[in-house]
Amino acid sequence: MEFGEQGYVLGSDTCYMLTDTMAVLSSLQPSTAYDIYIRSVCNDTLFSDWSYHSFTTADDTVAIIEANAHGPQIYPNPAQGEIHIQSNITPYNIEIYTADGQCIEKYTCYETIKTLNISTRGIFIVKIITEQAEKVFKILNQ
């Protein structure tokens, strides 16, 4: 996990290793916008994509943020006609775009794992939108 005030550049500060989905961020300023980046580290060579979130602290309180380091995920990639989308935040919306930006499908999902069939080969952009964040994936369907 990395975080800093709004406009923070990933990699410009200390990376914090967490072993839980709860992080207490100390030394935050009141009424200040922050950017936070989170990813899962499976081993020394295998990492998830960075997940971006932002928040603003209240006027006079310490912020305690529960950040899901295991945000929405898509697998397998590359795909062979079928992808699985997993999110433990429900409901969530899925938008699928062609490589040139044309929206071809939209879904609202209430289950934690959704399986989608993609019949056309090519590169697709899949956007997953929860009430907390938005995450974008590039998928190759072979």
C-alpha positions in Angstrom: 0.0 0.0 0.0 1.2 3.5 -0.8 -0.7 6.8 -0.1 -0.2 10.5 0.0 -2.1 13.8 -0.5 -4.1 14.2 -3.7 -1.8 14.2 -6.7 0.5 11.6 -5.0 2.7 9.8 -7.5 2.9 6.1 -7.1 6.4 5.0 -6.1 7.5 8.3 -4.6 7.2 7.3 -1.0 7.4 4.3 1.3 5.5 1.1 0.5 3.6 -0.3 3.5 3.2 -4.1 3.7 -0.2 -5.1 5.2 -1.3 -8.6 6.4 -5.0 -7.6 6.9 -7.7 -5.7 5.0 -7.8 -3.0 7.7 -5.3 -0.2 7.7 -5.1 2.6 10.2 -3.5 5.7 8.5 -2.0 8.0 11.0 -0.8 11.6 10.8 -3.5 12.6 8.3 -4.6 16.3 8.1 -8.2 17.3 8.6 -10.2 18.3 5.4 -7.5 16.9 3.1 -7.9 14.8 0.0 -5.7 11.7 -0.2 -4.8 9.1 -2.9 -4.2 5.5 -1.9 -2.8 2.7 -4.0 -3.2 -1.0 -3.0 -2.1 -4.3 -4.5 -1.8 -7.9 -3.5 1.7 -9.4 -3.3 1.5 -13.2 -3.9 5.2 -13.8 -3.8 8.5 -12.1 -4.8 7.6 -12.1 -8.5 3.8 -12.2 -8.6 1.8 -9.1 -7.9 -1.8 -7.9 -8.7 -2.4 -4.6 -10.5 -2.4 -1.5 -8.4 -5.9 -0.5 -7.2 -6.5 3.2 -6.8 -8.8 4.8 -4.3 -9.2 8.4 -3.0 -10.8 9.8 0.1 -11.1 13.1 2.0 -10.6 13.3 5.8 -13.3 14.9 7.9 -12.9 18.3 9.5 -12.0 17.1 13.0 -11.6 13.4 13.1 -9.0 10.7 12.5 -9.7 8.7 9.4 -9.8 4.9 9.6 -10.0 3.4 6.2 -10.8 -0.2 5.4 -9.2 -0.8 2.0 -9.8 -4.0 0.1 -6.5 -5.1 -1.2 -8.3 -7.8 -3.2 -10.5 -5.4 -5.2 -12.4 -6.5 -8.3 -10.4 -9.0 -10.3 -10.8 -10.6 -13.7 -9.5 -14.0 -14.7 -8.2 -15.7 -16.9 -6.3 -13.2 -19.0 -5.8 -14.0 -21.8 -9.3 -15.5 -22.0 -10.7 -18.1 -24.4 -14.3 -17.1 -24.7 -15.1 -16.8 -21.0 -14.0 -14.5 -18.2 -14.8 -14.5 -14.5 -15.2 -11.3 -12.6 -14.9 -11.4 -8.8 -15.8 -8.6 -6.4 -16.6 -8.8 -2.7 -18.3 -5.4 -3.0 -21.8 -5.8 -4.4 -23.6 -4.6 -6.3 -21.2 -3.5 -9.0 -21.5 -2.5 -12.6 -19.5 -4.0 -15.5 -19.0 -2.2 -18.8 -17.2 -3.8 -21.7 -15.6 -1.8 -24.5 -13.9 -2.6 -27.8 -10.3 -1.5 -28.2 -11.6 1.6 -30.0 -13.8 2.7 -27.1 -17.3 1.5 -28.2 -19.4 0.2 -25.3 -20.8 -3.2 -26.3 -22.2 -4.5 -23.0 -23.3 -3.2 -19.6 -24.3 -5.3 -16.6 -25.3 -4.8 -13.0 -24.2 -7.7 -10.8 -25.3 -8.7 -7.3 -23.2 -11.9 -7.0 -19.6 -12.0 -5.9 -18.5 -14.0 -9.0 -19.9 -13.3 -12.5 -19.1 -15.4 -15.6 -19.3 -13.7 -18.9 -19.1 -15.2 -22.4 -17.2 -13.2 -25.0 -17.6 -14.7 -28.5 -15.5 -12.2 -30.5 -11.7 -12.5 -30.5 -9.6 -9.4 -29.7 -8.7 -6.9 -27.1 -11.4 -5.5 -24.8 -11.5 -3.0 -22.0 -13.5 -4.1 -19.0 -14.5 -1.4 -16.4 -15.8 -2.6 -13.0 -17.5 0.1 -10.9 -18.4 -0.4 -7.2 -19.7 2.2 -4.8 -16.1 2.7 -3.5 -13.9 2.6 -6.7 -13.6 2.1 -10.4 -11.1 -0.4 -11.9 -10.2 -0.9 -15.5 -8.7 -4.0 -17.1 -7.4 -4.8 -20.6 -8.5 -8.3 -21.6 -7.2 -10.4 -24.6 -9.8 -12.9 -25.8 -8.1 -15.5 -28.0 
